[in-house]
Amino acid sequence: MRVFVTGASGWIGSAVVPELVGEGHQVVGLARSDVSAGALTAAGAEVVRGTLDDLGVLRDAAAGSDGVVHLAFKHDIAFSGDFKGAGEADRRAVEVIGEALAGSGRPFTIASGTPSIPGHVATERDGHDPDPAAAARGDAQHVRAATAELALSLAARGVRSSVVRLAPTNHGEGDNGFVPALIKAARDKGVSGYVADGANRWSAAHRLDSAHLFRLALEKAPAGSTLHAVAEEGLPVWDLAEVIGRRLGLPVVSVPAADAGAHFGWLAGPLAANRAASSVLTRELLGWEPVQAGLVEDLEQGHYFA
């Protein structure tokens, strides 16, 4: 297939592009900078220049493709406090691409996140009822979930749409997400911390395993499928703090919930949340089997601490 990929040079996209090229697909990647364009060319992809705000570019590229993988998100403004603005840009992009593919039966796969459900392991059937008021306020989970539901609704308009929900930790060498932020907090504070008893759990996957799932979704996921890129159902956050403390030679300590904001900053909320999730239904549907190192094994390899 000729596949249009947004976010093609990002953390997940830079794994998805070679996954697709390696299986014989022709990739056209969206690039907003010369550096991104060069990386895509080196990976064997064609380049179309533009950003998520260039809706005409998105429409034309989608219309000229056999399928679309949408990975781009304005993480820069989201993590600086404007998650609502990032979510609105994401929704506009999905609307435009969906309109370009309507009635074609072509695949459209987007990235989202696994839901956080207190005391429960989230499955692919959970999280399909986002709170409109919370989404309007810019609540991260509900904003992404609302856009995911929009994408799934395109199945009724003749689009083979699917949503790949990513675990909170997509690890691997070069990661710049939650785990590096947790390591930085440990270095800055002189202790490796976790919130309260640290028993809340995070699901995880290696980014190469996640990239493989995106390809399977594009190639054969039924219309309206929700998929979980989850290799490990749930690691206690305490376990991560223990590895980080040991590797850095720092004490491992509990940070009271009331003090978490001051200690961890923006990381406090995600660090205290329960993000355990299952991928049983995804594996049964598409035959996806993760083969890369687990998160603790990846941490033990040392590249996170270089």
ChimeraX attribute file (.defattr): number of C-alpha atoms within 10 A of each C-alpha:
attribute: neighborCount
match mode: 1-to-1
recipient: residues
	/A:1	16
	/A:2	16
	/A:3	25
	/A:4	28
	/A:5	30
	/A:6	26
	/A:7	24
	/A:8	29
	/A:9	25
	/A:10	15
	/A:11	18
	/A:12	23
	/A:13	23
	/A:14	19
	/A:15	20
	/A:16	28
	/A:17	28
	/A:18	21
	/A:19	19
	/A:20	23
	/A:21	16
	/A:22	12
	/A:23	10
	/A:24	11
	/A:25	17
	/A:26	19
	/A:27	27
	/A:28	25
	/A:29	27
	/A:30	28
	/A:31	25
	/A:32	16
	/A:33	11
	/A:34	10
	/A:35	10
	/A:36	20
	/A:37	21
	/A:38	14
	/A:39	16
	/A:40	25
	/A:41	13
	/A:42	10
	/A:43	17
	/A:44	15
	/A:45	25
	/A:46	16
	/A:47	21
	/A:48	19
	/A:49	15
	/A:50	17
	/A:51	19
	/A:52	23
	/A:53	12
	/A:54	11
	/A:55	18
	/A:56	14
	/A:57	18
	/A:58	25
	/A:59	19
	/A:60	13
	/A:61	22
	/A:62	25
	/A:63	19
	/A:64	16
	/A:65	20
	/A:66	19
	/A:67	27
	/A:68	28
	/A:69	29
	/A:70	24
	/A:71	22
	/A:72	22
	/A:73	21
	/A:74	18
	/A:75	13
	/A:76	11
	/A:77	14
	/A:78	16
	/A:79	11
	/A:80	9
	/A:81	13
	/A:82	15
	/A:83	22
	/A:84	19
	/A:85	15
	/A:86	22
	/A:87	27
	/A:88	18
	/A:89	18
	/A:90	21
	/A:91	21
	/A:92	15
	/A:93	25
	/A:94	24
	/A:95	17
	/A:96	18
	/A:97	24
	/A:98	26
	/A:99	16
	/A:100	19
	/A:101	26
	/A:102	18
	/A:103	15
	/A:104	14
	/A:105	16
	/A:106	18
	/A:107	26
	/A:108	31
	/A:109	30
	/A:110	25
	/A:111	22
	/A:112	24
	/A:113	20
	/A:114	28
	/A:115	26
	/A:116	20
	/A:117	16
	/A:118	12
	/A:119	11
	/A:120	11
	/A:121	18
	/A:122	22
	/A:123	20
	/A:124	21
	/A:125	10
	/A:126	14
	/A:127	18
	/A:128	15
	/A:129	10
	/A:130	18
	/A:131	15
	/A:132	14
	/A:133	11
	/A:134	14
	/A:135	21
	/A:136	14
	/A:137	13
	/A:138	21
	/A:139	17
	/A:140	17
	/A:141	18
	/A:142	23
	/A:143	27
	/A:144	27
	/A:145	26
	/A:146	23
	/A:147	25
	/A:148	26
	/A:149	18
	/A:150	16
	/A:151	24
	/A:152	24
	/A:153	18
	/A:154	23
	/A:155	22
	/A:156	13
	/A:157	16
	/A:158	17
	/A:159	26
	/A:160	29
	/A:161	33
	/A:162	30
	/A:163	29
	/A:164	25
	/A:165	25
	/A:166	23
	/A:167	29
	/A:168	23
	/A:169	19
	/A:170	25
	/A:171	29
	/A:172	20
	/A:173	13
	/A:174	10
	/A:175	17
	/A:176	13
	/A:177	13
	/A:178	16
	/A:179	22
	/A:180	16
	/A:181	15
	/A:182	21
	/A:183	21
	/A:184	15
	/A:185	18
	/A:186	23
	/A:187	16
	/A:188	12
	/A:189	12
	/A:190	15
	/A:191	20
	/A:192	28
	/A:193	30
	/A:194	30
	/A:195	26
	/A:196	17
	/A:197	15
	/A:198	20
	/A:199	16
	/A:200	21
	/A:201	22
	/A:202	24
	/A:203	28
	/A:204	26
	/A:205	26
	/A:206	25
	/A:207	25
	/A:208	22
	/A:209	23
	/A:210	28
	/A:211	21
	/A:212	19
	/A:213	27
	/A:214	30
	/A:215	19
	/A:216	15
	/A:217	29
	/A:218	24
	/A:219	16
	/A:220	13
	/A:221	24
	/A:222	16
	/A:223	23
	/A:224	20
	/A:225	19
	/A:226	26
	/A:227	29
	/A:228	26
	/A:229	33
	/A:230	31
	/A:231	26
	/A:232	19
	/A:233	19
	/A:234	19
	/A:235	18
	/A:236	18
	/A:237	22
	/A:238	22
	/A:239	15
	/A:240	22
	/A:241	26
	/A:242	18
	/A:243	18
	/A:244	28
	/A:245	21
	/A:246	14
	/A:247	15
	/A:248	16
	/A:249	13
	/A:250	19
	/A:251	15
	/A:252	19
	/A:253	18
	/A:254	16
	/A:255	19
	/A:256	14
	/A:257	16
	/A:258	10
	/A:259	13
	/A:260	21
	/A:261	15
	/A:262	11
	/A:263	20
	/A:264	22
	/A:265	11
	/A:266	15
	/A:267	16
	/A:268	18
	/A:269	13
	/A:270	13
	/A:271	22
	/A:272	20
	/A:273	18
	/A:274	23
	/A:275	29
	/A:276	28
	/A:277	31
	/A:278	22
	/A:279	22
	/A:280	17
	/A:281	16
	/A:282	23
	/A:283	17
	/A:284	10
	/A:285	15
	/A:286	16
	/A:287	12
	/A:288	20
	/A:289	16
	/A:290	19
	/A:291	11
	/A:292	16
	/A:293	17
	/A:294	17
	/A:295	21
	/A:296	15
	/A:297	11
	/A:298	16
	/A:299	20
	/A:300	15
	/A:301	11
	/A:302	11
	/A:303	12
	/A:304	19
	/A:305	13
	/A:306	4
